[in-house]
């Protein structure tokens, strides 16, 4: 699903994940972020949202992995840095 069709699907999954997150549907949010990342690997917003969902699901190692991947894409992002500290402490 490369190209604009795949990009649109990735955005739709990412947006639905945000809606799931707001409804506290953590597993559905994680699933939609994963679907988005299959279409657009390395998307910072999808990695961030999946990391947040994984924190809520107590999947701390996965959350840390996601936020570290996001930081590689945006090393100066303070919000990502804060989430990494939280995920790192939870995973320990």
N, CA, C and O of each residue as an XYZ file, in Angstrom:
368
protein
N       0.827     -1.195      0.000
C       0.000      0.000      0.000
C       0.868      1.253      0.000
O       0.632      2.171      0.786
N       1.845      1.297     -0.855
C       2.716      2.465     -0.929
C       1.994      3.586     -1.663
O       0.930      3.374     -2.245
N       2.568      4.760     -1.633
C       1.987      5.879     -2.358
C       0.933      6.599     -1.565
O       0.807      6.416     -0.354
N       0.163      7.434     -2.271
C      -0.803      8.291     -1.583
C      -1.921      7.503     -0.910
O      -2.421      7.917      0.136
N      -2.322      6.364     -1.499
C      -3.357      5.543     -0.867
C      -2.897      4.994      0.466
O      -3.642      5.015      1.446
N      -1.669      4.503      0.504
C      -1.100      3.993      1.751
C      -0.896      5.091      2.771
O      -1.095      4.889      3.969
N      -0.498      6.258      2.286
C      -0.293      7.397      3.178
C      -1.622      7.823      3.808
O      -1.680      8.114      5.002
N      -2.677      7.858      3.012
C      -3.993      8.215      3.532
C      -4.458      7.199      4.572
O      -4.964      7.574      5.630
N      -4.285      5.914      4.270
C      -4.683      4.881      5.232
C      -3.899      5.027      6.533
O      -4.455      4.865      7.620
N      -2.610      5.333      6.421
C      -1.784      5.510      7.620
C      -2.318      6.657      8.469
O      -2.406      6.539      9.691
N      -2.672      7.763      7.825
C      -3.214      8.918      8.546
C      -4.553      8.567      9.193
O      -4.810      8.947     10.335
N      -5.399      7.849      8.471
C      -6.701      7.468      9.028
C      -6.536      6.562     10.246
O      -7.233      6.733     11.246
N      -5.623      5.605     10.167
C      -5.363      4.736     11.324
C      -4.861      5.559     12.510
O      -5.286      5.361     13.649
N      -3.958      6.477     12.220
C      -3.380      7.317     13.274
C      -4.455      8.180     13.925
O      -4.472      8.329     15.147
N      -5.343      8.743     13.130
C      -6.418      9.572     13.678
C      -7.419      8.758     14.479
O      -7.891      9.202     15.525
N      -7.744      7.564     13.989
C      -8.657      6.705     14.741
C      -8.007      6.267     16.053
O      -8.680      6.143     17.076
N      -6.708      6.035     16.016
C      -5.987      5.676     17.240
C      -6.137      6.777     18.286
O      -6.314      6.497     19.472
N      -6.066      8.029     17.838
C      -6.234      9.147     18.763
C      -7.637      9.137     19.370
O      -7.803      9.385     20.564
N      -8.634      8.852     18.554
C     -10.005      8.760     19.065
C     -10.125      7.628     20.090
O     -10.743      7.803     21.141
N      -9.540      6.482     19.786
C      -9.549      5.367     20.746
C      -8.862      5.781     22.040
O      -9.330      5.466     23.134
N      -7.746      6.490     21.900
C      -7.002      6.922     23.077
C      -7.867      7.824     23.953
O      -7.900      7.657     25.172
N      -8.568      8.781     23.337
C      -9.432      9.690     24.085
C     -10.566      8.940     24.791
O     -11.062      9.380     25.828
N     -10.971      7.794     24.210
C     -12.032      6.967     24.801
C     -11.477      5.922     25.763
O     -12.216      5.084     26.279
N     -10.168      5.980     25.996
C      -9.475      5.061     26.902
C      -9.542      3.615     26.399
O      -9.544      2.674     27.193
N      -9.595      3.453     25.103
C      -9.569      2.123     24.475
C      -8.127      1.861     24.052
O      -7.768      1.994     22.882
N      -7.323      1.490     25.025
C      -5.870      1.402     24.837
C      -5.478      0.359     23.792
O      -4.624      0.626     22.947
N      -6.082     -0.804     23.838
C      -5.692     -1.857     22.890
C      -6.018     -1.456     21.454
O      -5.215     -1.670     20.546
N      -7.188     -0.879     21.258
C      -7.565     -0.430     19.911
C      -6.638      0.683     19.423
O      -6.290      0.735     18.243
N      -6.243      1.566     20.330
C      -5.304      2.639     19.972
C      -3.960      2.041     19.555
O      -3.372      2.450     18.553
N      -3.489      1.080     20.327
C      -2.218      0.420     19.976
C      -2.327     -0.264     18.619
O      -1.426     -0.150     17.788
N      -3.416     -0.966     18.396
C      -3.605     -1.686     17.129
C      -3.621     -0.739     15.935
O      -3.005     -1.024     14.908
N      -4.318      0.381     16.064
C      -4.381      1.334     14.951
C      -3.030      2.003     14.711
O      -2.659      2.245     13.562
N      -2.302      2.299     15.759
C      -0.960      2.860     15.578
C      -0.055      1.847     14.887
O       0.737      2.216     14.021
N      -0.165      0.591     15.257
C       0.644     -0.451     14.607
C       0.297     -0.546     13.126
O       1.184     -0.698     12.287
N      -0.984     -0.458     12.804
C      -1.407     -0.499     11.401
C      -0.848      0.710     10.646
O      -0.395      0.576      9.509
N      -0.879      1.866     11.264
C      -0.331      3.070     10.641
C       1.172      2.929     10.417
O       1.692      3.320      9.372
N       1.855      2.372     11.399
C       3.314      2.219     11.291
C       3.715      1.180     10.252
O       4.802      1.264      9.679
N       2.852      0.204     10.003
C       3.151     -0.749      8.922
C       3.156     -0.035      7.569
O       3.895     -0.417      6.662
N       2.334      0.990      7.441
C       2.237      1.752      6.195
C       3.256      2.885      6.138
O       3.743      3.229      5.061
N       3.575      3.461      7.279
C       4.527      4.571      7.359
C       5.459      4.351      8.545
O       5.301      4.982      9.590
N       6.422      3.462      8.381
C       7.362      3.199      9.488
C       8.097      4.488      9.891
O       8.467      5.302      9.046
N       8.291      4.641     11.167
C       9.029      5.799     11.654
C       8.205      7.051     11.841
O       8.759      8.097     12.179
N       6.899      6.984     11.634
C       6.050      8.157     11.841
C       6.035      8.501     13.332
O       5.596      7.705     14.161
N       6.517      9.686     13.652
C       6.700     10.079     15.048
C       5.381     10.122     15.814
O       5.305      9.662     16.954
N       4.357     10.666     15.197
C       3.063     10.777     15.894
C       2.492      9.398     16.207
O       1.962      9.182     17.297
N       2.593      8.463     15.265
C       2.093      7.106     15.499
C       2.923      6.400     16.569
O       2.379      5.693     17.417
N       4.243      6.595     16.528
C       5.114      6.000     17.554
C       4.777      6.568     18.935
O       4.701      5.829     19.917
N       4.578      7.867     18.999
C       4.249      8.521     20.267
C       2.919      8.016     20.816
O       2.813      7.671     21.993
N       1.914      7.977     19.960
C       0.598      7.526     20.423
C       0.614      6.055     20.822
O      -0.033      5.667     21.795
N       1.354      5.235     20.073
C       1.433      3.817     20.451
C       2.178      3.671     21.773
O       1.820      2.835     22.603
N       3.206      4.478     21.966
C       3.927      4.439     23.234
C       3.009      4.794     24.396
O       3.037      4.132     25.433
N       2.193      5.837     24.230
C       1.244      6.209     25.278
C       0.250      5.078     25.559
O      -0.033      4.761     26.714
N      -0.271      4.477     24.495
C      -1.221      3.371     24.670
C      -0.550      2.205     25.383
O      -1.143      1.587     26.267
N       0.679      1.907     24.999
C       1.395      0.799     25.630
C       1.687      1.081     27.100
O       1.697      0.157     27.913
N       1.922      2.331     27.448
C       2.105      2.665     28.861
C       0.835      2.327     29.635
O       0.904      1.762     30.726
N      -0.312      2.666     29.081
C      -1.590      2.378     29.741
C      -1.858      0.880     29.837
O      -2.538      0.419     30.753
N      -1.314      0.125     28.878
C      -1.495     -1.338     28.854
C      -0.406     -2.061     29.662
O      -0.349     -3.290     29.678
N       0.442     -1.292     30.322
C       1.573     -1.825     31.093
C       2.546     -2.620     30.215
O       3.172     -3.574     30.678
N       2.663     -2.223     28.960
C       3.640     -2.819     28.036
C       4.829     -1.860     27.965
O       5.101     -1.240     26.937
N       5.523     -1.766     29.099
C       6.528     -0.727     29.263
C       7.729     -0.871     28.335
O       8.240      0.127     27.829
N       8.180     -2.088     28.109
C       9.328     -2.277     27.218
C       8.985     -1.825     25.797
O       9.795     -1.168     25.144
N       7.801     -2.172     25.322
C       7.361     -1.741     24.001
C       7.178     -0.239     23.925
O       7.504      0.381     22.913
N       6.654      0.352     24.998
C       6.482      1.806     25.051
C       7.832      2.499     24.957
O       7.988      3.486     24.238
N       8.800      1.976     25.686
C      10.140      2.558     25.659
C      10.765      2.422     24.272
O      11.393      3.356     23.776
N      10.594      1.279     23.661
C      11.114      1.056     22.315
C      10.516      2.061     21.322
O      11.235      2.622     20.496
N       9.217      2.282     21.405
C       8.546      3.230     20.509
C       9.038      4.653     20.718
O       9.342      5.357     19.756
N       9.115      5.071     21.966
C       9.511      6.459     22.215
C      10.976      6.681     21.835
O      11.340      7.772     21.397
N      11.808      5.671     21.997
C      13.201      5.821     21.568
C      13.296      5.930     20.047
O      14.119      6.686     19.530
N      12.464      5.183     19.335
C      12.434      5.296     17.871
C      11.958      6.690     17.458
O      12.479      7.264     16.502
N      10.983      7.230     18.168
C      10.484      8.576     17.864
C      11.565      9.620     18.133
O      11.712     10.576     17.371
N      12.314      9.440     19.207
C      13.384     10.385     19.545
C      14.489     10.359     18.494
O      15.105     11.391     18.229
N      14.749      9.207     17.894
C      15.741      9.154     16.814
C      15.311     10.036     15.640
O      16.149     10.597     14.934
N      14.000     10.151     15.442
C      13.474     10.989     14.364
C      13.426     12.465     14.767
O      13.636     13.346     13.933
N      13.150     12.734     16.046
C      13.034     14.110     16.552
C      13.783     14.235     17.877
O      13.162     14.293     18.938
N      15.113     14.278     17.822
C      15.905     14.245     19.062
C      15.678     15.428     20.003
O      15.917     15.296     21.204
N      15.234     16.555     19.510
C      15.056     17.714     20.379
C      13.676     17.840     20.985
O      13.404     18.819     21.680
N      12.797     16.884     20.744
C      11.414     16.966     21.206
C      11.348     16.681     22.710
O      11.590     15.558     23.151
N      11.020     17.708     23.481
C      10.990     17.594     24.939
C       9.874     16.681     25.440
O      10.035     15.992     26.447
N       8.753     16.679     24.743
C       7.640     15.809     25.139
C       8.052     14.337     25.021
O       7.721     13.514     25.875
N       8.776     14.026     23.949
C       9.271     12.653     23.779
C      10.300     12.313     24.848
O      10.313     11.197     25.368
N      11.153     13.260     25.175
C      12.167     13.033     26.213
C      11.492     12.721     27.554
O      11.920     11.820     28.276
N      10.448     13.462     27.875
C       9.729     13.248     29.140
C       9.066     11.872     29.151
O       9.085     11.172     30.164
N       8.479     11.491     28.015
C       7.836     10.179     27.953
C       8.882      9.072     28.076
O       8.622      8.037     28.689
N      10.062      9.287     27.493
C      11.105      8.268     27.612
C      11.499      8.074     29.078
O      11.686      6.942     29.523
N      11.623      9.149     29.815
C      11.959      9.033     31.237
C      10.895      8.236     31.986
O      11.210      7.369     32.802
N       9.644      8.540     31.699
C       8.524      7.835     32.352
C       8.510      6.345     31.967
O       8.339      5.477     32.822
N       8.690      6.070     30.683
C       8.688      4.675     30.202
C       9.881      3.912     30.750
O       9.764      2.743     31.121
N      11.016      4.570     30.799
C      12.229      3.930     31.308
C      12.070      3.557     32.781
O      12.456      2.464     33.196
N      11.511      4.456     33.554
C      11.288      4.187     34.980
C      10.282      3.052     35.159
O      10.450      2.205     36.036
N       9.242      3.033     34.334
C       8.216      1.986     34.446
C       8.763      0.632     34.011
O       8.386     -0.401     34.565
N       9.649      0.636     33.023
C      10.191     -0.631     32.502
C      11.228     -1.236     33.432
O      11.528     -2.426     33.342
N      11.778     -0.419     34.328
C      12.849     -0.899     35.225
C      12.335     -1.838     36.291
O      13.111     -2.322     37.115
